Amino acid sequence: MFASACNQIRETIYGVNGLSKIGSTINASNGTAFMIAPQILVTVAHLCHVDSDVTKTRHQLFAAIRSPDIGQSMETATFLAEDTQKDIALLQLAMPRSNACVTLETNRVPTGTPCGALGFPLPSLVFSPTGRAFNLTERFQSASISAYSTGHGGVPIGRYETDSFSYKGSSGCPGFLDDARVFGMCAGCATEQTTTQNLEALISIAVWVPALDIRDFARANGVEL
């Protein structure tokens, strides 16, 4: 169902990492970004900070690699802007190998709509005497939109919710429909361990920054979409 959409989205997604040197320690945050306008990537704001915590210092260096270009050298990215409340950040590539962009679906997507996500959950960054290796595996995940709600984290902001488990490290993945239109960006998961009739279950939903918020934030920072 999503094979054709994945082929389109693949052209626009990037593995991205932020790096900071704190004393003698290198701190790294890894995740996914995607291109929304030529040279412009969007990702989650928390990825741009030490320990993926927006209350901590922002990383000093950013690098990204597009999915079809994995194996080549990473591209340097420049931090442009962030909204830590809505968990959106913009990065810029000076001379990207490609300017393939997603199409944002800014209309409300109905509950029950099937959707997919593509990106680089479970990434790792390995340092060695010869440099660093960013280990990425592109992964697809599927779900259905279960709700559009407000008030996450005590803040009155809109979020899509989907009804399926997500791999750890899915933040920044674009969520898309079967025609490849992107409805949102994964910002995290809410989980709860429950026990019923002596059976344990892990209840999990993924939460998504709506594409409308991404578009409005990009426009507010001078990005033409």
N, C-alpha and C positions, 0 to 999 in steps of 0.2 A: 504493500500500500504506500509506503513512504520511500521506496527505492529511488524513484525519480527525484523527489524532493531532496533526499540526501545528496544526490549527485550535484544539485544546485547549491545547497548550503555548504557542502565541502569546500567549494571555491572561495568561501568568505570567512571561514573560521580559522582562528589562530590559537596556538598554545602561547601563553604569555607568562612571564615571570617578573617579579619585582625583587630587587636585591638591595640590601643595606649592610654596611659594615659597622658593627657596634663593638668598639674595642678591637679585639682580635677575632671576633666571631662574625661570620657571614650569616645573615638572616634572609631567607627567601620565602616568597609566597608564589604559588603556582596556580594557574587556572586556565580559563578559556576567554577569548574575546572574539568579536566578529565585526566586520567592516560594514558601516552604515552609510558612508559617503566616501568618495575618493580620499585616501590617506587617513581616514578617521576610523578608529576602533572604539567600540564600547565594551566595557567590562564592569564588574562589580567594584564599588569603591573600596570594600574591605580588602580586596586583593592588593590594593595599592599601598597597604600599610604593614608595618612590622607585625608579625604574628597574625596577619589577617584581621587586625583589630583596629577599627577606625579611631579609637581613642589614643592610639599610639602613633609614633612618628611615621610620616610617609616615606616610602622607599626612595632611594637615591637614583637607582638605575632601573630601566625597564627594557625588556627585549621580547620579541615576538617572532613566531614562525608560522606561516600559513600551512594548512594541512597538506596540500599537494607538494609543498616545498620541503617537507621534513627530510633531513639528511643534508641540507644545505646550511649555510651559516645563518644565524638568527639576525633579525633586523632590529636596530635600535629604535626604541619608541620614546616619544616625549610626552610627559604628563601635561594635559591641557586643563582639565577642570574636574570637579567632583561634587556630588551631592550626597553626603554621608547619611542623611536621613532616608533618602529614597534608594541609596546603595547603587548609585550610577557614577561611573567615571569615564572620561574620554582620554584616549591616547592618540598620538599622531605619528605616522610613519613618514619619513622625509621622502624616500624614493622607493615605494613598495614595488614588489615584483608583479603585483596584480592590483587592480582597483575594482575587482568584482565585489558587489555590495548586495546585501539582503534587501528585500522589500518588506517594510514594516506594515503590519495590519493594525491600524489605530482604532478601528471600530471594535466594540465589545464582542468578544467571541462567545457564543452560547454555551451554557453548561451542557456537558455530554459530548462535546466535539472531540473526536480523536486528535491526538497531537503527538509530535515526536521531539526529541532533542538530540543534538549532535555536538560533540566536543571532546574534551580531554580530561575527564575525571580520572582519579587515581594517578596523577602525574608524579614524577620525582625528579629531583635535581641532584646530581652527583658531582662532587668536586674532586679533582685529582691534580697532581703536579703539572699536568699538561693542559689544564683548563677545566671547564665544566661541561657536563653532558646532561641535556634536558630530555628525559625519557618520556615519550608521549605515545599513547595508543588512542586512536580515534574510536569512540564508542557511541552507538545509537541507543536511545532509550525511548520507550513508548508509554503512553498514558492516555487519560481523557481529562478534559477540564471539568473539575468537580464544583468549583465555586469562584466567584469574584467577591472578595471581602475587603473590609477596611478595618483599621485598628490593630494591625500587627505590631507587636512589641509596645503596645500602649500609645502608638503614634497613628493618627488618622490618615493613613495612606492606603491607596488601592493596591491589591495584590491578587493575581490569579492563583488558584490552588489546583494542583493535579493529584490524581488518586493513586499514585504508584510510588514505590521505593525509588530512590535515586542513588547512584553510585556516590561515594564520598568524593568530594572535590569537584562536584558538578557546577559550582558557581561560575557564572559567566556564559554558560551554554545557551545558545538561542533555542527557544521553543517555537516550533513551526507547525503549520497545518499541512494537509496533503498536497497543497499546491505551492508549498515552500514559502508562503507568507509567514513572517515572524510575528507572533503575538506577544512575546515576552522574553525575558532573560532570567535564567535561574538564579535566585538569590540565596537559596538554602533550603533546609528541610526542617519540619517540625515532627518529632517522634515521641512516642509514648509506649512504654512497656506495660502490658496488661496481662492479667491472669483470669481466665474464665474456665470453670469446671476443671481445674488443675492443669489447664493448657495455657502455655505462655505464648503471647503474640506481640509482635512489634508493629504498632500502628504508625504509619508515616505518610505525610503529605509533603509535596514539594511546593515552594512558593516562588512566584515569578513577578519581576518588575514588568508592568504593562508596557507595550510598545509605544503607547501614547505618551507616557512619561519620558521614555527615551527620546522620542522625537522632540518633545517640547524642551527638554533640557539641552539637546544638541542645538536647536534653533536659538535658544537663549544665549548660547556661547558662540554664536556666529557661524554655525555649521549649516550649510545649505543642503536640504534633503529633497 
